[in-house]
Amino acid sequence: EAQVTQNPRYLITVTGKKLTVTCSQNMNHEYMSWYRQDPGLGLRQIYYSMNVEVTDKGDVPEGYKVSRKEKRNFPLILESPSPNQTSLYFCASSFKGQGVPPYEQYFGPGTRLTVT
Amino acid sequence: QKEVEQDPGPLSVPEGAIVSLNCTYSNSAFQYFMWYRQYSRKGPELLMYTYSSGNKEDGRFTAQVDKSSKYISLFIRDSQPSDSATYLCAMRDPGTSGTYKYIFGTGTRLKVLA
């Protein structure tokens, strides 16, 4: 089954304790992305990756790190989480398709993170 | 000012009504205008996308783009309770370095009453 998986689905942590949210896709997609979703602010892109070893900042990258060492995986790292990073996080992937109509982004089920 | 503005709702309509959802945007460089549907506790799913100004129809859904006004709409005909969800508009920002990113609206929560 084609899917994007995220782990963990729920996480409660404390300020300053480094954490990683994993994202994996089995569709051989080049493009992968992380979003956070907050009430009143909608879905905002944190980082995205056009392919292995190619990453770029979205609109809200501060406090986050990513790496893309393998095509299927795109982990999101919070080196020193703070309460303002409490949010619902989504990973998404799609074929790259530059210059052609955008391929559908497939979203994972979401990770609800609470930082106290 | 946000790059993409979308009325958050909530919007409640009776079953069978025509629903109109709208977004405005400020960056004329945006290309490819998309509508995603998000059910409660799920990730968004792509409904439709359009590129040029005009209408695109898919079953009960019609997407409309007016690039001159920087305004996009999604119409839902004969709305059903199963259409109850949050609808997000999205646009692709082509950027300047060969990469591109996506900008989403805040989403409009729709409830269709049986």
Interface residues (C-beta under 8 A of the other chain):
Chain A: V4 S33 Y35 G40 L41 G42 L43 R44 Q45 Y48 M50 V54 D56 G58 D59 F90 A92 Q98 P101 P102 E104 Q105 F107 G108 P109 G110
Chain B: Q6 P8 Y32 M34 R41 K42 G43 P44 E45 L46 Y49 Y51 L88 A90 R92 S97 G98 T99 Y100 K101 Y102 I103 F104 G105 T106 G107
